Amino acid sequence: MSKKYFLFFSVVILLGSFTACGQKKEAKIDYHTKTFKKLYEADSMRAVDFNIEIIVLDNAPTPAAKDSINKYLSQIYNAPIMGEYKVNSIEELYDSTLSDFKREVPGSIEMGYPFNVALDRKINVAMNENNLFTFVVNQYQFTGGAHGMTYLINYNFDATTGKQITLNEIFNPGYKEILRQRAEKYFRLKNNLEPNDNLEDAGFWFENNRFSLNENFLLEKDSLSFMYNQYEIAPYAFGQFEIKIPYSDIENIINKDGALKFVFEK
């Protein structure tokens, strides 16, 4: 190869290297969304209203990951809100809910009270890079009573295997008390509580009046967050509580070979 061509190829390779270093990491999973909407009105006071936003994985780094995560998604979408039946599709879920509803309607008419069933279920993707696929299931449901309920449930997957990630895999052994203390700091800051303020006096329901973490966590780009849903640690009127802990504040307990190893690669 002549010196001229050798120099040309060397420059091309060098420029390619710089370009690759400057590019943002590509998303690991391709997916599309579709919506299932259906409304049945028995009369002006009684109805079933479904609005479900569906994510379907098209491609993933491995077929096993695609199958595994799609299976979890299917279970999420098909979870019943009335009864304990098992269904295999959203259409079946709607039909089963409608059947239960129709059985209750005559009693509702006889007693003269309204009866409405509503389900609004969707997924918000939080991360789709660094070999992670994490998302939040945002669900509102109403099956009668004084008010409906809203739930936010977090899911974290290894995009290469489809396996759900646990806290024990993210952190080094002995992490629990350190993480609890860091989380409590942010919980108190967000709720305007001093370090020594009594949690029970502030209206919270922690066991033995001691702040504790649940398993409803979400891996995001710059932070680890925990979600407490309505009635979980406080009365309904308090709403939901989210705590965000910057990775920079818990670097000393993160497993450098685990799902959050990207934190150390910046």
KEKE-3310 file (N, C-alpha, C; in steps of 0.2 Angstrom, whole numbers, plus 5000, padded with zeros to 4 digits):
npx = (5004:5003:5011:5003:4989:4989:4990:4978:4968:4972:4968:4954:4951:4955:4946:4934:4935:4935:4922:4914:4917:4911:4898:4882:4876:4867:4850:4845:4834:4821:4805:4787:4771:4754:4736:4723:4706:4690:4673:4659:4642:4630:4620:4617:4623:4631:4645:4658:4675:4689:4706:4720:4738:4749:4765:4775:4789:4800:4813:4828:4843:4845:4836:4831:4830:4820:4809:4807:4805:4794:4785:4783:4778:4765:4759:4758:4749:4737:4733:4720:4706:4695:4689:4697:4701:4711:4718:4722:4724:4722:4709:4702:4703:4695:4682:4680:4679:4669:4658:4658:4654:4641:4634:4633:4626:4611:4608:4614:4605:4593:4596:4598:4611:4626:4637:4652:4666:4683:4698:4714:4729:4746:4763:4778:4793:4809:4823:4833:4846:4863:4863:4851:4834:4821:4806:4790:4775:4760:4745:4728:4713:4696:4683:4671:4665:4672:4683:4695:4710:4727:4742:4759:4771:4787:4799:4813:4825:4838:4844:4850:4848:4835:4831:4825:4831:4838:4839:4850:4858:4863:4870:4884:4888:4881:4875:4862:4858:4866:4860:4847:4848:4853:4843:4833:4837:4834:4821:4816:4820:4813:4800:4800:4805:4814:4830:4827:4814:4798:4792:4779:4771:4771:4762:4765:4766:4777:4784:4787:4790:4801:4810:4809:4814:4805:4803:4800:4808:4817:4828:4837:4844:4853:4850:4844:4827:4814:4797:4782:4766:4749:4741:4751:4762:4756:4740:4727:4725:4737:4743:4756:4773:4789:4806:4821:4838:4853:4866:4878:4879:4879:4889:4899:4893:4889:4889:4903:4903:4890:4873:4874:4886:4889:4889:4902:4909:4908)
npy = (4994:5011:5026:5036:5031:5024:5034:5041:5031:5030:5042:5041:5031:5036:5048:5041:5035:5046:5051:5040:5041:5053:5051:5048:5035:5022:5018:5002:4994:4991:4997:4998:5007:5005:5008:5003:5006:5007:5009:5006:5010:5008:5016:5033:5034:5023:5014:5006:5010:5009:5012:5009:5009:5002:4994:4986:4975:4976:4973:4967:4966:4952:4937:4930:4940:4949:4940:4938:4951:4955:4946:4949:4962:4958:4952:4963:4971:4963:4961:4959:4970:4968:4954:4938:4932:4924:4930:4931:4941:4959:4961:4950:4954:4965:4960:4951:4960:4968:4958:4955:4968:4969:4960:4967:4978:4977:4977:4989:4998:4995:4999:5013:5019:5026:5017:5014:5009:5011:5010:5015:5013:5014:5015:5022:5025:5025:5023:5018:5013:5010:4996:4994:4993:5002:5006:5014:5009:5017:5018:5021:5017:5014:5007:5009:5017:5030:5036:5034:5025:5028:5021:5019:5009:5003:4996:4987:4981:4970:4973:4964:4952:4951:4949:4954:4967:4967:4976:4970:4966:4978:4984:4984:4971:4974:4986:4990:4998:5010:5015:5016:5027:5037:5039:5043:5055:5063:5061:5067:5080:5083:5084:5094:5091:5091:5083:5077:5077:5069:5056:5050:5059:5068:5063:5051:5033:5023:5008:5005:5018:5022:5027:5018:5009:5003:4991:4997:5003:5013:5014:5027:5039:5048:5046:5036:5031:5030:5025:5028:5023:5028:5027:5019:5024:5034:5043:5043:5056:5062:5058:5053:5048:5052:5048:5054:5049:5055:5047:5051:5052:5040:5032:5026:5014:5007:4993:4990:4982:4979:4982:4996:5000:5009:5022:5024:5025:5037)
npz = (5000:4996:5003:5003:5002:5014:5023:5021:5025:5038:5043:5041:5050:5062:5063:5063:5076:5084:5082:5086:5100:5103:5101:5108:5118:5110:5110:5117:5115:5103:5101:5099:5101:5105:5106:5117:5117:5124:5127:5137:5139:5151:5155:5159:5171:5173:5168:5159:5156:5147:5144:5138:5136:5126:5125:5114:5111:5098:5094:5102:5111:5112:5108:5119:5129:5123:5123:5136:5142:5135:5140:5153:5151:5145:5156:5164:5157:5157:5169:5181:5187:5193:5202:5201:5190:5176:5162:5144:5136:5132:5127:5132:5145:5145:5141:5152:5163:5159:5160:5173:5178:5172:5179:5191:5189:5189:5203:5207:5200:5206:5219:5217:5215:5207:5196:5191:5181:5178:5169:5167:5160:5157:5151:5155:5148:5156:5155:5141:5138:5140:5142:5149:5152:5158:5166:5170:5176:5175:5183:5184:5192:5194:5203:5209:5225:5235:5229:5215:5212:5211:5204:5204:5197:5197:5185:5181:5170:5163:5148:5140:5144:5149:5161:5177:5187:5204:5220:5227:5218:5212:5222:5234:5246:5262:5260:5264:5276:5274:5262:5266:5275:5267:5258:5267:5271:5259:5258:5270:5267:5256:5261:5270:5283:5298:5304:5316:5317:5322:5313:5314:5320:5310:5302:5295:5292:5295:5300:5317:5318:5311:5297:5281:5267:5252:5239:5227:5216:5204:5191:5184:5173:5180:5193:5207:5211:5222:5224:5234:5235:5236:5252:5256:5265:5271:5274:5261:5256:5257:5245:5233:5236:5230:5230:5225:5223:5220:5210:5213:5226:5232:5227:5234:5238:5227:5216:5206:5195:5192:5187:5187:5182:5173:5179:5183:5172:5165)
capx = (5000:5007:5011:4997:4983:4990:4989:4971:4965:4973:4964:4948:4950:4955:4940:4929:4936:4933:4915:4911:4918:4907:4891:4878:4875:4861:4845:4846:4828:4816:4798:4781:4766:4747:4732:4717:4701:4684:4669:4652:4638:4624:4615:4621:4626:4634:4649:4665:4679:4696:4711:4727:4743:4753:4772:4777:4796:4801:4820:4832:4850:4845:4829:4828:4828:4814:4803:4806:4802:4787:4781:4782:4773:4759:4756:4756:4743:4732:4731:4713:4705:4689:4689:4703:4702:4717:4716:4728:4724:4718:4702:4699:4702:4689:4676:4679:4677:4662:4654:4657:4650:4634:4631:4632:4621:4604:4608:4615:4599:4588:4598:4598:4617:4629:4642:4657:4672:4687:4705:4719:4735:4751:4770:4783:4800:4814:4830:4834:4853:4868:4861:4846:4827:4818:4800:4785:4768:4756:4739:4722:4708:4690:4678:4666:4668:4673:4688:4699:4717:4733:4748:4765:4775:4793:4802:4820:4827:4844:4841:4853:4845:4828:4831:4823:4836:4836:4844:4856:4863:4866:4875:4889:4886:4881:4873:4855:4858:4868:4855:4841:4850:4854:4836:4829:4839:4831:4813:4815:4821:4807:4794:4801:4806:4821:4832:4825:4806:4795:4788:4772:4768:4770:4757:4768:4765:4782:4784:4791:4791:4807:4810:4811:4813:4802:4806:4797:4813:4818:4835:4837:4851:4857:4848:4839:4821:4809:4790:4777:4760:4744:4740:4757:4765:4752:4733:4726:4725:4744:4746:4761:4779:4795:4812:4827:4844:4858:4871:4885:4878:4879:4894:4903:4890:4887:4893:4906:4902:4883:4869:4875:4893:4890:4890:4909:4912:4908)
capy = (5000:5017:5030:5041:5028:5022:5040:5042:5026:5031:5048:5039:5027:5041:5052:5037:5034:5052:5051:5035:5043:5058:5049:5046:5028:5021:5014:4995:4990:4995:4995:5002:5008:5005:5010:5000:5010:5004:5012:5003:5014:5005:5022:5039:5033:5016:5013:5004:5014:5006:5016:5006:5011:4996:4994:4979:4975:4974:4971:4967:4963:4944:4934:4929:4947:4951:4936:4939:4957:4955:4942:4954:4967:4955:4951:4969:4974:4959:4960:4961:4975:4965:4947:4935:4928:4925:4931:4931:4947:4965:4960:4946:4957:4970:4956:4948:4965:4970:4953:4957:4974:4968:4957:4971:4984:4977:4979:4997:5002:4994:5004:5020:5023:5025:5011:5015:5005:5014:5008:5019:5010:5016:5014:5028:5022:5029:5022:5013:5013:5007:4989:4994:4995:5003:5009:5015:5008:5022:5015:5023:5012:5015:5002:5011:5020:5037:5039:5029:5024:5028:5017:5019:5003:5003:4989:4987:4975:4970:4973:4959:4945:4951:4948:4959:4969:4968:4980:4966:4965:4984:4987:4980:4968:4978:4992:4992:5004:5016:5017:5019:5033:5042:5040:5046:5062:5066:5061:5073:5087:5085:5085:5099:5088:5091:5077:5074:5077:5063:5054:5048:5066:5072:5059:5045:5026:5019:5003:5007:5026:5022:5027:5012:5009:4998:4988:5000:5008:5014:5016:5032:5041:5051:5045:5030:5034:5025:5027:5026:5024:5031:5023:5015:5026:5040:5043:5045:5064:5064:5057:5048:5051:5050:5050:5053:5049:5055:5042:5054:5052:5033:5029:5021:5007:5004:4988:4993:4977:4978:4986:5003:5002:5015:5028:5025:5026:5044)
capz = (5000:4996:5009:5002:5004:5021:5027:5020:5029:5045:5045:5041:5056:5068:5063:5066:5083:5088:5081:5091:5107:5104:5100:5114:5117:5106:5114:5116:5113:5099:5103:5097:5105:5102:5111:5117:5120:5124:5132:5137:5144:5152:5155:5160:5178:5174:5162:5159:5152:5146:5140:5139:5131:5125:5122:5111:5109:5091:5094:5108:5110:5112:5108:5126:5132:5120:5125:5144:5144:5132:5144:5159:5149:5144:5163:5167:5154:5157:5176:5182:5192:5197:5202:5201:5184:5173:5155:5140:5131:5134:5124:5137:5151:5145:5141:5159:5167:5157:5162:5181:5178:5170:5185:5197:5187:5192:5210:5207:5198:5212:5225:5215:5215:5201:5196:5185:5181:5174:5170:5163:5161:5152:5153:5153:5148:5159:5152:5136:5136:5145:5143:5154:5150:5164:5165:5175:5175:5178:5182:5188:5192:5198:5203:5214:5231:5236:5224:5212:5215:5206:5206:5200:5199:5193:5183:5179:5166:5160:5141:5136:5146:5150:5169:5182:5192:5211:5223:5229:5212:5211:5227:5237:5252:5268:5258:5266:5281:5271:5257:5270:5278:5262:5256:5273:5270:5254:5260:5275:5263:5251:5265:5275:5290:5301:5305:5322:5318:5323:5307:5315:5322:5304:5298:5291:5295:5295:5306:5323:5318:5308:5290:5278:5260:5249:5233:5221:5214:5197:5189:5179:5170:5185:5200:5209:5214:5225:5224:5238:5232:5240:5257:5258:5271:5273:5272:5254:5255:5256:5239:5232:5238:5226:5232:5220:5226:5215:5210:5216:5234:5234:5223:5238:5239:5220:5213:5200:5190:5191:5182:5187:5181:5168:5183:5184:5165:5163)
cpx = (5004:5006:5004:4990:4984:4988:4981:4967:4966:4969:4957:4946:4950:4949:4934:4929:4933:4925:4912:4911:4913:4900:4888:4876:4868:4856:4846:4840:4824:4809:4793:4776:4759:4742:4725:4712:4694:4679:4662:4648:4631:4618:4620:4625:4630:4638:4655:4669:4686:4700:4718:4732:4748:4760:4773:4784:4796:4808:4823:4838:4850:4837:4826:4826:4821:4808:4802:4803:4795:4782:4778:4776:4766:4755:4754:4749:4736:4730:4724:4712:4699:4690:4696:4705:4708:4715:4723:4729:4720:4710:4699:4698:4696:4683:4675:4676:4670:4657:4652:4653:4643:4631:4629:4627:4614:4604:4610:4609:4594:4590:4598:4605:4621:4635:4646:4663:4677:4694:4709:4726:4740:4758:4774:4790:4805:4821:4829:4841:4857:4866:4855:4839:4823:4811:4795:4778:4764:4749:4734:4717:4702:4685:4672:4669:4669:4678:4691:4706:4722:4739:4753:4770:4781:4796:4809:4823:4834:4842:4845:4851:4838:4826:4829:4829:4834:4841:4850:4861:4866:4871:4879:4886:4886:4878:4866:4855:4860:4863:4849:4842:4850:4847:4832:4831:4835:4823:4812:4815:4815:4800:4795:4802:4813:4823:4829:4817:4803:4791:4781:4768:4767:4765:4759:4767:4771:4782:4789:4793:4798:4807:4812:4810:4809:4806:4804:4802:4814:4825:4834:4844:4856:4856:4844:4833:4817:4802:4786:4771:4755:4742:4746:4760:4761:4745:4733:4727:4732:4747:4752:4768:4785:4801:4817:4834:4850:4864:4877:4885:4879:4884:4898:4900:4888:4892:4896:4905:4895:4880:4871:4883:4894:4891:4898:4912:4911:4914)
cpy = (5006:5021:5034:5037:5026:5028:5042:5037:5027:5037:5046:5035:5032:5045:5048:5036:5040:5053:5047:5038:5049:5057:5047:5039:5027:5017:5006:4991:4995:4992:5000:5002:5007:5006:5006:5004:5007:5007:5008:5007:5010:5010:5027:5039:5027:5015:5009:5007:5011:5011:5013:5007:5005:4997:4987:4980:4972:4970:4972:4964:4955:4942:4933:4935:4949:4947:4937:4945:4958:4951:4946:4959:4964:4954:4958:4972:4969:4958:4963:4966:4973:4958:4944:4930:4929:4925:4932:4937:4953:4964:4956:4949:4962:4966:4953:4954:4968:4965:4954:4963:4973:4964:4961:4977:4983:4979:4987:5001:5001:4999:5011:5023:5021:5020:5012:5011:5008:5011:5012:5016:5011:5015:5020:5025:5027:5029:5017:5013:5010:5000:4989:4996:4996:5007:5010:5013:5013:5020:5019:5019:5015:5010:5003:5014:5027:5040:5033:5029:5024:5025:5018:5014:5003:4996:4991:4981:4976:4969:4967:4952:4945:4950:4954:4960:4970:4973:4976:4966:4972:4986:4982:4977:4974:4985:4995:4998:5010:5019:5020:5026:5039:5044:5044:5054:5066:5066:5066:5080:5088:5086:5090:5097:5089:5084:5073:5074:5070:5061:5053:5055:5070:5068:5053:5038:5021:5014:5005:5015:5027:5022:5020:5012:5003:4995:4991:5005:5008:5017:5021:5034:5044:5049:5038:5033:5028:5029:5024:5028:5026:5025:5019:5017:5032:5039:5045:5052:5066:5063:5052:5052:5048:5052:5049:5054:5049:5050:5044:5053:5045:5029:5024:5014:5004:4999:4990:4988:4975:4982:4993:5005:5008:5022:5029:5026:5033:5048)
cpz = (5000:5002:5009:5004:5011:5025:5027:5025:5036:5047:5046:5048:5062:5068:5065:5073:5087:5087:5086:5098:5108:5104:5107:5113:5114:5111:5112:5114:5108:5101:5099:5101:5102:5108:5111:5121:5119:5129:5131:5142:5145:5152:5157:5167:5178:5167:5164:5154:5152:5142:5142:5134:5131:5122:5120:5109:5102:5091:5100:5107:5109:5111:5115:5130:5129:5123:5132:5145:5141:5137:5150:5157:5148:5151:5166:5164:5155:5165:5177:5187:5196:5196:5202:5195:5181:5165:5151:5135:5134:5132:5129:5143:5151:5145:5148:5163:5166:5160:5170:5182:5177:5176:5191:5195:5189:5199:5211:5205:5203:5218:5223:5215:5209:5202:5190:5186:5176:5175:5165:5165:5156:5155:5150:5153:5151:5156:5147:5133:5141:5147:5148:5150:5156:5162:5171:5173:5179:5177:5187:5187:5197:5198:5208:5220:5230:5231:5221:5215:5209:5209:5201:5202:5194:5191:5180:5176:5163:5152:5137:5138:5148:5157:5172:5186:5199:5214:5225:5224:5210:5216:5230:5243:5258:5266:5261:5270:5278:5266:5261:5272:5273:5259:5261:5272:5265:5255:5265:5271:5259:5255:5271:5282:5292:5303:5311:5323:5318:5316:5308:5317:5315:5299:5294:5295:5295:5301:5311:5322:5315:5300:5287:5271:5257:5243:5227:5219:5206:5195:5183:5177:5176:5192:5201:5213:5217:5225:5230:5236:5238:5246:5260:5264:5274:5271:5264:5252:5254:5249:5238:5234:5233:5229:5227:5224:5221:5216:5214:5223:5236:5230:5227:5239:5233:5218:5206:5194:5189:5186:5181:5185:5176:5172:5183:5177:5162:5163)
residu = (MET:SER:LYS:LYS:TYR:PHE:LEU:PHE:PHE:SER:VAL:VAL:ILE:LEU:LEU:GLY:SER:PHE:THR:ALA:CYS:GLY:GLN:LYS:LYS:GLU:ALA:LYS:ILE:ASP:TYR:HIS:THR:LYS:THR:PHE:LYS:LYS:LEU:TYR:GLU:ALA:ASP:SER:MET:ARG:ALA:VAL:ASP:PHE:ASN:ILE:GLU:ILE:ILE:VAL:LEU:ASP:ASN:ALA:PRO:THR:PRO:ALA:ALA:LYS:ASP:SER:ILE:ASN:LYS:TYR:LEU:SER:GLN:ILE:TYR:ASN:ALA:PRO:ILE:MET:GLY:GLU:TYR:LYS:VAL:ASN:SER:ILE:GLU:GLU:LEU:TYR:ASP:SER:THR:LEU:SER:ASP:PHE:LYS:ARG:GLU:VAL:PRO:GLY:SER:ILE:GLU:MET:GLY:TYR:PRO:PHE:ASN:VAL:ALA:LEU:ASP:ARG:LYS:ILE:ASN:VAL:ALA:MET:ASN:GLU:ASN:ASN:LEU:PHE:THR:PHE:VAL:VAL:ASN:GLN:TYR:GLN:PHE:THR:GLY:GLY:ALA:HIS:GLY:MET:THR:TYR:LEU:ILE:ASN:TYR:ASN:PHE:ASP:ALA:THR:THR:GLY:LYS:GLN:ILE:THR:LEU:ASN:GLU:ILE:PHE:ASN:PRO:GLY:TYR:LYS:GLU:ILE:LEU:ARG:GLN:ARG:ALA:GLU:LYS:TYR:PHE:ARG:LEU:LYS:ASN:ASN:LEU:GLU:PRO:ASN:ASP:ASN:LEU:GLU:ASP:ALA:GLY:PHE:TRP:PHE:GLU:ASN:ASN:ARG:PHE:SER:LEU:ASN:GLU:ASN:PHE:LEU:LEU:GLU:LYS:ASP:SER:LEU:SER:PHE:MET:TYR:ASN:GLN:TYR:GLU:ILE:ALA:PRO:TYR:ALA:PHE:GLY:GLN:PHE:GLU:ILE:LYS:ILE:PRO:TYR:SER:ASP:ILE:GLU:ASN:ILE:ILE:ASN:LYS:ASP:GLY:ALA:LEU:LYS:PHE:VAL:PHE:GLU:LYS)
# end
